[in-house]
Amino acid sequence: MYTLIIAEKPTAARRIAYALSDGDVKQTKENGVSYFRLKHNGKDIIVVSAAGHLFVLDEKEKTKKWTYPVFEVEWKPTFTDKKNTWSKKFYKVIEKLSKNADEFISACDYDIEGSTIAYNILRFICGVNDGRRMKFSTLTKHDLLEAYKNASEHLDFPQIEAGLARHTLDFLWGINLSRALTLALEKAGGYWTLSIGRVQGPTLKILVDRERAIESFVPELFWEVILQGTINGQSIEAIHISEKFWEKTDAEKTVEKCRGKKAFVESVEKKIIRQPPPTPFDLTTMQREAYKNFGYSPKMTLDIAQSLYEQALISYPRTSSQKLPKKLGLKDIVKRLSEQNEYSRLCRMLIEKDRFVPREGKKEDPAHPAIFPTGNKPQKLTKYQKNIYDLIVRRFLSTFAEPAVRESVSVIIDINGEKFKTSGITTLEAKWLEFYGKYAKLKEQMLPKIEKGQTVDNPEISMNEKETSPPNRYSQASIIKTMEDLGLGTKATRAQILQTLYDREYIKDKSIKVTPLGKAVATTLENHCPEIISPELTKEFEKNMELIQMGKKQKEEIIEFAKEKLKTILDEFKKHELHIGSELKEGVKIFKEEESFIGVCPKCGNELRIIQSSSTRKRFVGCSNYPKCDVSFPLPQKGMLRVLNDVCPKCGLRLVEIKQFKKRPWKLCVKCGFVNNKNNDSKNKAKKS
C-alpha cells in the first residue's frame, strides 16, 4: 500500500517526487505517461499526474439534431471526444495506481480549476470522495516539503463546490445560447456556427459599445494658440492657458493681441515629488505590462508565466494578490537572485541597505501571494520566457527600492495680459526606476533654467487648427483590465475568453476592432434578449460563486437560480427566433463579404474574393464578375486563412495570412507571391500551392 499524490501536470509531478524523496526516485513510464515511486519518512509514495482536465461536462442524453434547452448534464471523460483520445492513457494509469493506494493527496494547482480537476479524478477514477490537500505557491523543494508536511486532512470543498458550479453555469449558458443562435440563423436560411457565453457575451457588448462610440464620433474643430521663443538661448514652447479655443475668431483675436508684444515669465512653481515604487505583480497587471513592453497577448503572457512556474522559477501566476508576506523569505530570495549576473548589482544595493520590506498594493488573494521569482537560476529559456522572467524579477526587486525623486516645474508666461503655460519634469534620483530599468517608462521633459521676471526672447505666436479625437480602441491589455473592474470572469479565465472572441471571428487586430459578425451577434441579442449580454447579470453570478467559495452559499441554489433565469431568457428568445435569425443572417453576409475581399480585379475592376467551390470544396481567389471575367489565383488548401489589412507593396492586393498546425503563421500575396514570414520554406510552399 502507498500514498498516491495526484499532480495537475507531468512537470509538477516530477518536481513533487524529487522534492519529497529521501533517496532515489524510480520513474516508470506506461504508454508515454510517467509516474514516480519514492520514500519519504519511511512511507511509500507514488506521484502521478493528470494533463489538465480529464473530465468535462456534457449532455446526459445526446440527440442527432441540436435542440435546446439542455439542463441534464453529467461529467464524462475527455477521451469520449475523438479529439481528446490522448487523455485516456492518463486516465488508465491513474486508475491502475489507485487500486493499491490507501491514501490520496491532491497536489493540483491550488485554485478553483486545480481543485475541480483533482476532485473529479478522485471520485470518478479512484472511487473516493475525499483526500488530503497540498497547498503551495511555488514548485521549489522547500515549498513542496512544507506543503506535504502541512497538507490538510480534507479536500478544499468550498473551492471545489465553486468550481463545479462555475463549470455547470458556463456549460448550460454556452450550449443553450450558442445552439439558440445557430438554430435561429438556420431557420432564417443562413448557416454559421455561432457561440455566446456567460462572460463572452458581456465582454463582446463592451467592445461593441466602444465600436459604436468610435463610428458615431463627430470630430469638432478647435484651435490652439502657441508661444515659441528662447530663454537663456534655449528653445521653449508654451500653450495658451485656455488650451482649446472652440471659436476661430477668439483664437485669432488672442494671436493679434499678443503679436509683437513682450513676453515675460510671470511665475515659476517647482515641486519635489517622491514617486513610490510599483506594487508587486498580480496576473492582470503583469499581463498589461507584458502587452505594453513586448506586445504579448494576455493569453500568451499567462502561458509563458505558467511555463516559468513549472520550472520553479516564479510563483503561481494565477493570482489577484499584490501582497508579499514575510513568510516567503524575501531576504533569502534577493540573496539567491544576487547570484545571477543580470541582477547581482541591484540585489547588492538592497542587501547593503537592508531593504526587504516591499511596497504592497491593496488587492489580496486568499490562495496565493503576488507573483515573485523564487531565486532559482534559469537554465535554458526562450527569448519569450527571458522577457517575462526579466520583467517579473525587476518588478519584484523594484518593490523594495526607495521612492524616485523627481522635480516638476510649472511656468506661466504673460504676453499683454494673455497667459501661456509650459511644464517640465525631470528625475533627480532614479532609485526604483533604476531597478525597473527599461520597463519604467516615465515622461521626462527638460526645461531650460527659468526664473520669475525673465524675458522670453524672440517670441512668436502661432495658431494650430486641430480636431477632437474619437475614443481609443481597447487593446488586449485594457479590455482585460475593464473585465476585472466590472467583475467579468476570473483572473484565470479572462485571457481565454478574449481569445475565444478572436477565434469566433467576433473581433480582430491588436487594437481591437469588432467584425460585422461580432456586431451582428451583440446587436441582435441587445435588441431581443439583452440579459444574455448583460454585465450586471454576469457580475451577480460571479458574486454568488465567491459566496460558494467562502462557504456562505450552496452550489445547488445558484445552479437552480441560473436554470430558471436561462429558461426565462430562452422562452423570450424563441418568441423572436425568426427576427433574430434574419438579423444574424444579414450580419453573416456582410462579414463574409468584408472578410473575403482581397482587392480590385486587375482585369475588369470588380471585386476579388476568396471563394470555396461547392463541388470540389477547394478554395481560391476569384472575380465577382465570373463568368464574364475568369481571373483567379490559387490558395493553400491547408490551414486557416485570414485576409489582412496589410497590402502587397508590389500590386496593392490585401495579403492573406495562413495558419497551419504547429507552424508559424505566414503571409501571401495571391497575385505576385510576395511572402512575409519566418519559415525558411514558406516561399516554396506558397508557390507549390
N, C-alpha and C positions, 0 to 999 in steps of 0.2 A: 504493500500500500504506500501511497505517496501523496504529497500535496500537488495539485495541478494549478499552476498560475497561468491565467489567460491574458495575453497582451493584445493590443489592438492591431499592431503591425509587426512584421518579421524583424525589422531593425530594433524595435523596442524589446522584443523577446530576447534577442541576443544580448543586449545591454543588461537587461534584468538578470539573465542567467550568469553572466560573468561578474556582475556586481555582488550577487549573493553567494557565489560558490566559495567554499572553504578550501577547495583544491582544484582538481581537474574538472573540466566540463566536457561531457560526452555529447557530441552533436549527432543526431540521427536524421536522415533525410528519407522521406517516403513520398514518392510521386512529386518531387520538387518542393515539398513542404518540410522545413526543418523544425525539430524540437530539441530541447536541451535537458539532459539529466545532470543533476548535481546534488551535493550535500551541503546543508547549512545547519550548523549547530547539531550535527548528528541526524538530521531529518532528511529523508529523501524528497527531492523536489523535481518536478518536470515543468519546464516553461514552454508553452506553445502559443502560437499567435493566430489571430484571425487575419483577415485582409480587409479591414473596414467592416461594413455591414454584411453579415451572412444571411440576414433575413430582411424581407421587405413586405410592406403591406400590399394586399391585392384583394380583388373581389372574391367573395366566397364562391359564388356561382357565376362563371363566365358564360356569356352568350355570344353567338356568332356575330350578331349585329349589335352595334352600340345602342345602349339605352341609358336613360337616366330618369330619376335619381338612383344612385347606388349608395346604400347605407350599411350593407352587411359586408364587413371586411375581415380579413384574417392575415396573420403573419405567415409568409411562405419562404422557403429557402430561395436565395437569389438565383441558384442554378436552375430553377424551374423556367427561367427566361433563357432562351438559347444563347443570348449574347453574353451571359454570365456563367457559363458552364465551368469556367476555370475555378470558380469558388467552391465547387464540390469537393475538390481534393483537401481543402482546409477543413471543411465540414467533416469529412471521413476520418481525418487524422485526430481531430478533437474528439469525435465520437468514440474512436478506439481507445484513446488515452483516458477518457472519463470513466471507463468501466472499472478500473482498478484504483481510482483515486478515492481517498477518504476525506479529503478537504479540498475546497475550491476557493481560489482567490482571484478577484477581478483586479487586473493591473492595466486596464484600458485607460485612455485619457480621462482625467477627472473633469468631465463636463457632461452635459446632457446627452450628447451623441455617444461618447465613450461608455457611459453608464447603461444606455439602452442597448448598445452592441453586446456588452458583457451579459446583461440580464437575459437577453434572447438566447444567447449561446447556452447559458446555464440551464434555463428552463426547457428549451426545445431540444438541445443536443445531450446535455449532461443529466437531465432529469432531476435537477434540484432547483429550488426556488429561492435559495439564499446562499450566502458565502461571505467571506471576509473581503475587505476593500482596502487596497493600497492607494494612497493619495500622494502624488508627487508633482512638482512643477518643473523639474529637470531630470534628465536621464543620466546624471552623474552618479558615480558609485556611492558617494556619501548619502545623497538624497534617496536613492533606491534602498539602501540598507535601512535608513530611518523609516521609509515608507513601509517596508516589510515588518520591521520591529513594532511599529505603531499601527499596523493595519487594524481597522475597525472590525468588530465581531460580526457585523451585518452589512449588507449592501446599502448603498445610499438611496433608499427607496423614494424619498421626496423628489430627488433629481431624476430617478427612473420614471416615476409617475408623470413628471413634467415632460420627459422625452416621449413617452408613449402617447400622451395627449397631443403633443405637437405633431408627431408623425400622423396621428389619426386625423387631426384637423386639416393638415396640409394635403393629405391624400383625398379626403372627402371633398374639400374645396376644389382641388386641382382636377380630379377625374370628372366630377359633375359639371363644373363650369366649362371646362375645356370641351367636353362632349356636347354640352348645350350649344356652345358657339359653333362648333364644327357641323353639327347636325342642322342648325338653323341655316347655315350657309348652303348646305346640300339641298335643303328644302327650297331655297331660292334659286337653285340651279347652278350654284358655284361649287368649287372644290378647293380646299386648302386646309391642312391640319392646323388648327388654331389651339392656343392654350392660354389659360389665365390662372393665376394662383392667388392664394390668400394675401401674400405680400407683393407678389409680382404685379397685381392689378393696381393697387395704390401707388406703387413706385412708378409705373407707366403713366398714371394720371399726373403725377408731379412733373414728369418730363414733358408731357403733352401740354400742360398748363404753361410751362416755360416756352414751349414752341409757339403756342398761340400768342403769348406776350411779345415774342420777337416778330412774328408775322404781322401783328396788328400795330406794331410800333410805328408812330408817325414822327419822324425827326423834326425838331424845332431848331430854327436858326438862332444863334446868339453871337455876340461879338465880345472879344477880349481886347482890352487896351494894355499894351505892353510898353514898359520903360526899359531901354537899354543904355548903358553908359559904362564908365570906368571909375573905380575908386582905387587910389594908390597904384594906378597903372594896370589894374586887373579888371577884367570884364565883369559886369554884374547885370542881371536881368530881374525885373520885378513886375508883378501883375497888379492891375488896379484892384483896390480892396473890395470892390463890388463883384469881382471875378467874372460874372456874366452880365452883359447888357442885352436885354431882350428886345430893345428898340435900337435900330441902327443910328437913328438921329441922336440919341443920347450918347452913344459911343463917339460919334463924330464931334459933338459939342465938347466932350471931355478932351479929345485929341487937340481940338483948336484952342481950348483953354490952356493946355499945357505946352503947346508948341512954342519954342523959343524962350521959354521961361527957365529960371534957375531951379535946380533940384538940390535939396539938402536932406541929410539924414535927421529925421525928427526924433527917432528913438531906437535904441538897441537893447534888446532884452535877452540876457543869457541865463540858461538854466543848466544845472548839472543833473543828469538823470542816471540813477543807478538801476540798470536793467537786469532783473533777476535771471538766473539760468532757466532753461526749459525744464518741464516736468518729465518723468520717465515715460517711455512709450507704453500706451495701451495699443490694441490692434488697430483701431481706426486711425489714430494719429500716425502710427508707423506707415500705414497704407497711404495716407495723404502725403507724408514726407517722401516716400519712395516714388510716388507718382510725380511729385514736384521736381525731384532731383534726377530720376532715371527714366521717367515715363512709363514705369511698370504699372500694369493694371492692378486693382486691388486683389483679384484672384491670384495673379502671378506672384505678387508680394507674399501673400499668405502661403502659397505652395513653396516658395523659396524658404520662408521662415520655418515652415514645417520640416523641411529637409535639414535645416541647421539644428533644429530641436532634436531630430532623430540622431544627429551626430554628437549630441550632448554639448553643443557649442552655445546654445541660448536656452532660455526658459520657455515654457509653454506659451505659444504666441496668441492663442485664442483667449485673450483676457481683456476685460474692460477696466482693469485697475491701473492707477497711476501712483501706486504705493510700493515702496521698497522697505519692508520691515527689517529690523536689525538682525533677526534670527537667520537671515540669508547669509550672514558672514561677509558683509560688504567690503570690509577692510581686506579680508583674505582674497576676495575676487580681484580687487585692484592690484594686490601684490602679484597674483598669478598673471594678470594682464600685462604687468610690467616686464614680464619675461618675453613678450612679443615685441620685436624691434619697432614696429609701427607706433606702438603706444607707450613704450618704456619711458620716454621723457615726460609725457603728460602724467603718467602714473606716479613718477617720482615727485612731481610737483605736488600732488595730492598727499603722498606719503610724508614728505618733508613738513607740510603744514598740518598734518593730521586731520585732513578734511574727509570725513567719511559719513557725514550726515547729508543725505540728498534733499534737494528741494522737491517736494511731492505735490501732486495735483489732488483735486477733490474726488475724482472717481475711484470707486472701490469695487472689488470683485471678491466674493466670499471664497471662491475656489482657488484663485491664483493671484500672485503678485503681478506687478508690472513686468514688461519684457526686459530681461537683463542678460548679459553674457555670463557664462559660467566660469570663465577664466581658462578653460581648456584650450589648448593650442590647436588651431585648424591644421589639417594635413593638406589634402588636395581639394580646393574649392573652384567651382566655375566662376567666371567673371561676374555672373549674376549673384551668386552666393557671396562672393567677396564684397560686392557693393552693399548688399543688405547687412552682412556681418559688420562691415565698417561703420555703416550708419547706426546700427544698434550699439556698438561699442562706444562710439564717440558721443552718442546721446546719453548713454549711461554715465560716462566719465564727466560730461559737462554738467550733470545734475549736482555734482559735488563741488563744482568750481565757484569762485566768487562772482558776484554781480559785475557786469561790464559797466564801465564808467563812460558816459557819453555826454557831449555838450551840444545843446540845441541853441541856435541863435535866431531870433526873430527881429527883423528890421522893417521899420516904417520910413518911407521916403516921401517928402512933401514937394509937390510942384504946383505952385499957385493955388494952394488950398486943396488940391486933389491928392489923395493918399494912395501910395503903392506899397506893396509888401513883398518881401522875399525872406527866405529862411534857409538855414543850413543845419546839418547835424553831422558831427564827427565823433569818432571813437577815441577817447583819451587813454583808456586802459582796457585791453581786449578781454582779459580774464576768461570767462566761459566761452567767449567767441573763439578763442584760440583752440579750445578743446573740441568744439563742434566743427571747427575748420570750414571747409568749403560748403558745408550744409547750412551755415549761419549766414543767410542771405539778407542782410540788413542794409537799408539805404544809407549811403554816405553822400553828403552834399557839402562840399567845402566852399566857404565864402572867404573873400579877402578880409583882412583886418579892417573892421569898420568901427568908427566912434561917432557918438552923437554930435551933430553940428557939422559934420564933414560935408563937403560939396561933392555932388556927383558930376564928374567931368563928361563933356560931350553927350549930354542926354538926348536921346532920340525917342520919339513916341510913335508907335505904330498900332494898327488895328487889324486884328485877325478875325475872319469870318469862320465860324465853326457850326456844327450841328450836334445835337444831343445823340447819344448812342443807345441802341436797344439793350435790354438786359443781356448779360453774358450767358452763353450756353453752360449747362452743367458739364463739368469734367467728371471722369470716373471717380476721382477723389472727393469732389464736392457733393455728388449725389449720395455717396456712402455716408458722408457726414450728415446730410439732411435726413437720410433714413434713420440714422442714430438719434438725431434730435427729435424726430417725430415718433420714435419708438416702433419703427417698422423693422421686423426681422430681428436677428440676434447678431452679435459680433462675429459668430462663426458662419452665418448663412448669407449675410448681405452681399458679399462678393459673388457668390454663386447665383443669387437672384439676379444681380446685374448682368452676369454672364448669360443667364437664360434669356434675358430680353434681347441680347445680341444674337444668340443662337436662333431665336424665333424670328429674327429679322424685323423686330419691332423698333429697334434703334440701330444706329450705326455711327462710326467715327469716334475718335477720342474726345473731341469736343462734341458732345452727344447731340445728334440730330434724330428726331423721331421720323421713321419712314411712313409713307402713306398707309401701310398695313397697320403699324402700331397706332397711328392716329385714328384709323377707322375703328379698330377694336375699342379703344378708350372712349371715343366719341359716341359710338353706338351704345355701349354699356352706360355711359353717363346719361344718355337720353332716355333709356328704358329701364335700366336696373342699376341706379347709381350706388347702391350699397356694396355691389361687387368690387368697386374700386374706391371704396371709402377708407381713407386713412384712419378715421375715428374708430370704425368697427374693428379693423385690424389691431389698432393700438389697445382696444378693450380686451381682445383675445390675448395679446401679449401680457397685459397686466394680470389676467386670470392665470396664465401659465406660471408667472412669477409667484403667484399666491400658492399654486400647487407645489412649486419647488420649496416654498417656505413652510409647507405643511398646513396651510390655512384653508385650502380648498381641495375637494376631491376631483380627480380627473373625470370620473363618470358624469359629474354635474356639468362640467364645462363642455364635454363632448355632446351631451344631450341638448344643451343650450345651442351649440353650433349646428346640430342637426335640424332643430326647429327653425333656426334662422335661415338655414340653407333651403329648407322646404318652402318657406315663405318666398324667398328670392326666386327659386326655380318655378314656383307657381306663377309669379309675376312675369318671369322670362317667357314662359310658354304662351302667355296672352299676347305677347308682342313678337313671337318667334319669326313670323314671315317678314315683318318690318325689319327686325334685327338682321335676318339673313340677307335681305335686299341691300341694306346699307353696307354690310360686310362685303358682299359681292362687288359692289362698286369700289370699295377700298382695295380689295384684292386686285381688281382690274387695273386701277391706277398704279398700284405698287408694281405689278408685273411689267407694265409699260415703262415705268421710270427706271426700274432696276435692270431691265434688259436692253435699254438704249445704249448703243455703242457710239453712234455719231451719224453724220450725214453721208449718204451713199455717194461715192466719188463719181458714179456714172450718171445717175438720174436725179440726185438731190433729195430723194426720200430718206426714210429712216433705216439705219442698220440696227438689227436687233438680234439677241440670242433666241434661237428657235430650236425646239425639240421636235423631231419628226414623229408623227403619230404612228407610223408604220414600223420604222426601224428603231425608234427611241434614241437615235443618235442626235447629238446636239451640234449646232453650227451657227455661224452668224450669216443672216440673210437679209435681203432688202424687203421692206414692207410693200414695195411695188411689184413683187413677184405675182404672176409670171411675166409681166411686161419687162421687168428687169431681172436678170439672172445672176447678179453679183452675189457671191457667197465666199466665206472663209471658214476653214476648219477650226475646230476647238479640241483640246484634250478631252478624251471621253471618261477619264477617271479623275475623281476629286471634286471638291466643291468649288463652284465658280462664284465670283463676286465682281461686279463691274465697279471700278473705282472712279473717283472724280479726277484722278491724275490722267493726263493725256500724253500720248506718244509725241516726243519732240520732233519726229520726222513727218508724221501725217496728221496729227491732231485728233485721232480717234482715241476714245477712252480706253485705258488699259484694263485688262481682266486679271484678277488675282486668282490663282489656282492653289487650293489647299489639298494636299494628298497625305495619306496616312503615314505618320512617322517621318514626314519631310517638312522642311521649312516652306512657307508659302512663297510662291514666285509669281512674277508679273509678265504679262504677254501682250504685245500688240498684235491683233489678229491679221492686220494687213501686211506690216513690214517686218514682223518677227522681232521687234525690239523687246528685249527681256531685261528685267532688273531683278536679280535675285542673288543668293549666296551659295546656291548649289552649283558645283562645278559643271554638272552635266545637264543643267536645266535648258540651256540653249538647244542642245541636241534633242532633248525630249520634246521641246516646243516644235522643232522642225519636223520630227517624226510624226507628231500628232496631226 
